Amino acid sequence: MCAALPQALLRVEAMSNSIEIKNLDLRFGSFEVLQDLNLDIGKGEFLVLLGSSGCGKSTLLNCIAGLLDVSAGQIHINGENVTWAEPSERGIGMVFQSYALYPQMTVEGNLSFGLKNAKLPKAEIAQRVKRASEILQIEPLLKRKPAALSGGQRQRVAIGRALVRDVDVFLFDEPLSNLDAKLRADLRVEIKRLHQKLNNTMVYVTHDQIEAMTLADRIAIMRDGKIMQLGTPDEIYGLPMNKYVADFIGSPSMNFIDGSIKNGAFTVDELNLSLAGYEFASGEAVDRSATLGIRPEHVVTGELVSHSPYSIDVEVELIEPTGSDKLIDCQVAGHLFRVRMDGQAQVSVGETLKLGIDPARVSLFDTATEIRL
């Protein structure tokens, strides 16, 4: 009994993760799409795979689903090694970018089709279809065909088709990208509510950072088949681990200024910012070439400038009103610098604007490696 105890404990620990990806490689000939990728996804977690087109996020999702055979590594779902299992044997439900509904069938027919093929009892099929349609609020649509549905309604049906499978893991491959902005926002809220209601594990692929930030428990930002950073939305936004992540997250993106760290300050041209208050990963400032980054919304203007540790005067070059905000373009040390101001702020092109910067709100990256300092 005692000898078996460690194995039992290991089994319990393994089962705390819903999906485990170990040393995963995927190659097409000599081209490596995914490289030695490791990722653990907890039970009930909403994980978003985020990145630009071609970064490998949909490819990774298709590997989890069993739609692509991996070149090396293992995939475990709920403690079972499913690396070579068929998609139907993995206990997953998948929602694709295209709705992929059968046009000749009603909504009810689309929802029940897979269950009928699996030869489930009629009573259970009816119960699952009823439950899914209630959760997604599509009961009035059950007798309609896809041609009579809006884009948002079709995507809800596509989600329902995955939902009726009654599985623990749902995979979403850019499900909202074919919808207009208003529908995307509405359906995004519905997906978040669906996760809160079901508490199933969900893996969601998108190139839209707003979707990622609003939906995710954790975000995996991918580039060239690798995960650049894995963390909560707050961690990704507040402490980007490299310049790529810092630039990718945020709209408008982070301001960057190339310079150097000398004697505990970031310096370039007229800029000489003391770094007192900045938390270095190594615990201390080391003289080197560096890139300073600061988000437009973290630059202070107006009366608050007097409370900032550092201030600088700039000339307003361009104003972009967005309603709730105004985006101001100016130059700092020869670099384009953007500032987010209140939409009601009175400012005009050509005027001198005083900006406040707090070193505790900036990010610093090694110029050569682009890793956070």
Beta strands, then each sheet from edge to edge (+ up, - down):
strand 1: 17-28
strand 2: 31-42
strand 3: 46-50
strand 4: 72-77
strand 5: 80-81
strand 6: 92-95
strand 7: 169-173
strand 8: 201-206
strand 9: 218-223
strand 10: 226-231
strand 11: 255-262
strand 12: 265-268
strand 13: 271-274
strand 14: 288-294
strand 15: 310-315
strand 16: 318-321
strand 17: 325-332
strand 18: 335-342
strand 19: 352-357
strand 20: 363-366
sheet 1: 2+ 1- 4+ 5-
sheet 2: 6+ 7+ 8+ 3+ 9+ 10-
sheet 3: 13+ 12- 11+ 14- 20+
sheet 4: 15+ 19-
sheet 5: 16+ 17- 18+
end
